[in-house]
Amino acid sequence: MAVTLTAVIGVGAVLWACDWWIDHAALPYTTDRVDAVPPADVALVLGTAPRVAGQRRNLYFEYRLDAAAELQKAGKVKFLLVSGDNRYRDYDEPTAMRDGLIARGVPADAIYRDFAGIRTLDSVLRARDVFAQTRYVVVSQGFHNHRAIWLARQNGIEAYGFDARDVSFDAAPQVWVRQYLSAGRAVYDVLAGSTANHGGPRIEIGSVPPN
């Protein structure tokens, strides 16, 4: 029992250290003020499910789209790249994000979709390798932005972040727990040189019509 407890504490300490490293490295590149966001051609909007258990609205989803629409309307970016999971026939995060942005007044021709953003690393690397962006603004909640920016900069991408409104711990405690596991995975991915799960034909944002 003592050995098990020691192991649990040790793993927890490692995950906390990974999260601390990522947060402190990414913090200088993030802001929740639209006027402080460096201008860029593209904002990468990270995906999540539009609804959660019981078909309740997912506030992470809603707040990210609010922030992305605000950024585009303020002229800080020209285009939005919405990146999410579409592995299953009846589950399509990118299209739900596009529809939500159009409902918020963003022109359809300013929205590109990445259907293979299965996880944060995929979204970050595919924005560069498939969508030809080596400099962009990431839009998500702050804790997620930090991890995405850290992954991007570790891979030579000039990434900045615009933090969407956060969701309280009471509303989504599982997300806060998963944050530490994801931080550990992010550090592993960088040390191991992990790549995106899927490639694809090059889609140069602004040069070809939205997909």
C-alpha positions in Angstrom: 0.0 0.0 0.0 2.8 2.4 0.9 4.5 1.7 -2.4 1.3 2.3 -4.3 0.7 5.6 -2.5 4.2 6.7 -3.2 3.9 5.9 -6.9 0.6 7.8 -7.1 2.1 10.8 -5.4 5.1 10.6 -7.7 3.0 10.5 -10.9 0.9 13.4 -9.6 4.0 15.5 -9.0 5.3 14.8 -12.5 2.0 15.8 -14.1 1.8 18.9 -11.9 5.3 19.8 -13.0 4.5 19.3 -16.7 1.4 21.5 -16.3 3.4 24.2 -14.5 6.1 24.2 -17.2 3.6 24.5 -20.0 1.6 27.3 -18.3 4.7 29.4 -17.5 6.2 29.0 -20.9 3.0 29.9 -22.8 1.7 32.7 -20.5 3.6 35.5 -22.3 1.9 34.7 -25.5 -1.7 34.7 -24.3 -4.3 37.3 -23.5 -8.0 37.6 -22.9 -8.1 41.2 -24.3 -8.9 41.4 -28.0 -7.0 44.6 -28.4 -3.8 42.9 -27.1 -3.9 40.1 -29.7 -1.2 40.3 -32.3 -2.7 40.5 -35.8 -2.5 37.4 -37.9 -4.1 36.0 -41.1 -5.6 33.0 -39.3 -7.0 32.0 -35.9 -7.0 28.3 -35.1 -10.2 27.5 -33.1 -9.8 24.3 -31.2 -12.8 21.9 -31.2 -15.0 20.4 -28.6 -18.4 18.8 -28.6 -21.3 21.2 -29.1 -23.3 19.3 -26.5 -22.5 17.2 -23.4 -24.3 14.4 -21.6 -28.0 14.8 -21.6 -27.8 17.1 -24.7 -26.9 20.0 -22.5 -25.2 22.9 -24.2 -21.4 22.8 -23.9 -20.3 26.1 -22.5 -16.7 25.5 -23.6 -18.0 25.2 -27.2 -20.2 28.3 -26.9 -17.6 30.5 -25.3 -14.9 29.5 -27.9 -17.1 30.5 -30.7 -18.0 33.8 -29.0 -14.3 34.6 -28.7 -13.5 33.5 -32.3 -16.3 35.6 -33.7 -15.1 38.6 -31.6 -11.6 38.2 -32.9 -12.6 38.0 -36.6 -15.1 40.9 -36.3 -12.4 43.1 -34.6 -10.2 42.6 -37.7 -7.4 40.9 -35.7 -7.6 37.9 -38.1 -9.0 37.4 -41.6 -9.8 33.7 -41.5 -10.9 31.1 -38.9 -9.6 27.5 -39.1 -12.0 25.4 -37.0 -10.3 22.1 -36.1 -12.0 19.2 -34.5 -13.0 15.5 -34.5 -15.0 14.0 -37.3 -14.1 10.3 -37.0 -17.7 9.1 -36.9 -20.5 9.6 -39.4 -22.8 11.3 -36.9 -20.2 13.4 -35.1 -18.8 16.5 -36.8 -17.2 19.2 -34.5 -15.8 21.4 -37.4 -19.2 21.7 -39.1 -21.0 22.5 -35.8 -18.4 25.1 -35.2 -18.7 26.6 -38.6 -22.5 26.8 -38.3 -22.2 28.4 -34.9 -19.8 31.0 -36.2 -22.1 31.8 -39.1 -24.9 32.3 -36.7 -22.7 34.8 -34.9 -22.2 36.8 -38.1 -18.9 35.5 -39.4 -19.0 35.2 -43.2 -18.9 31.6 -44.4 -16.1 32.3 -46.8 -13.9 33.2 -43.8 -14.2 29.8 -42.2 -12.1 26.8 -43.1 -12.6 23.3 -41.5 -10.0 20.8 -40.4 -11.8 17.4 -40.0 -8.8 15.6 -38.5 -8.2 17.7 -35.4 -8.5 14.6 -33.2 -6.4 16.1 -30.4 -4.6 19.3 -29.7 -1.3 18.2 -31.3 -3.1 17.2 -34.5 -4.8 20.6 -34.8 -1.6 22.5 -34.1 0.6 20.6 -36.5 -2.0 20.3 -39.3 -2.5 24.1 -39.2 1.1 24.3 -40.4 1.5 21.2 -42.5 -1.9 21.0 -44.3 -3.2 24.6 -44.0 0.2 26.3 -44.6 0.2 28.5 -41.5 3.5 29.1 -39.5 2.0 32.0 -37.5 -1.5 32.0 -36.0 -3.7 32.8 -33.0 -5.2 29.9 -31.0 -8.7 30.3 -29.6 -9.8 28.2 -26.7 -10.0 28.5 -22.9 -6.8 29.6 -21.2 -5.6 26.2 -19.9 -6.1 24.7 -23.4 -4.5 27.6 -25.1 -1.4 27.3 -23.0 -0.9 23.6 -24.0 -1.6 24.4 -27.7 0.8 27.3 -27.8 3.5 25.3 -26.0 3.1 22.5 -28.5 3.2 24.9 -31.4 6.2 26.7 -30.3 8.1 23.5 -29.5 7.5 22.6 -33.1 8.7 26.0 -34.5 5.3 27.6 -35.0 4.8 31.3 -34.0 1.6 30.9 -32.0 -0.3 33.3 -29.8 -3.5 32.8 -27.9 -6.8 34.6 -27.3 -8.4 33.1 -24.2 -12.1 32.4 -24.3 -14.3 32.8 -21.2 -13.7 29.9 -18.9 -16.1 27.5 -17.3 -16.4 27.0 -13.5 -14.9 23.9 -11.9 -18.4 22.9 -10.6 -19.7 22.8 -14.2 -17.0 20.6 -15.6 -14.7 19.0 -12.9 -13.6 16.2 -15.3 -12.0 18.8 -17.6 -9.8 20.1 -14.8 -8.6 16.6 -13.9 -7.9 15.8 -17.6 -5.9 19.0 -17.9 -3.0 17.4 -15.9 -3.1 14.1 -17.9 -3.0 16.1 -21.1 -0.1 18.2 -19.9 1.9 15.0 -19.3 1.0 13.7 -22.7 2.0 17.0 -24.4 5.5 16.8 -22.8 5.8 13.2 -23.9 4.7 14.0 -27.4 7.4 16.7 -27.7 10.2 14.5 -26.3 9.1 11.6 -28.5 8.7 13.8 -31.6 5.1 12.7 -32.1 3.4 13.8 -35.4 -0.2 14.3 -36.4 -2.3 11.2 -37.0 -3.3 12.2 -40.5 -1.8 14.2 -43.3 -3.7 15.4 -46.4 -3.6 17.5 -49.5 -2.4 21.1 -48.9 -5.1 23.7 -48.5 -3.6 27.2 -48.5 -6.0 29.4 -46.5 -6.9 32.5 -48.5 -5.6 31.1 -51.8 -8.3 28.5 -52.3 -12.0 28.6 -51.3 -13.0 27.2 -47.9 -13.5 23.4 -47.8 
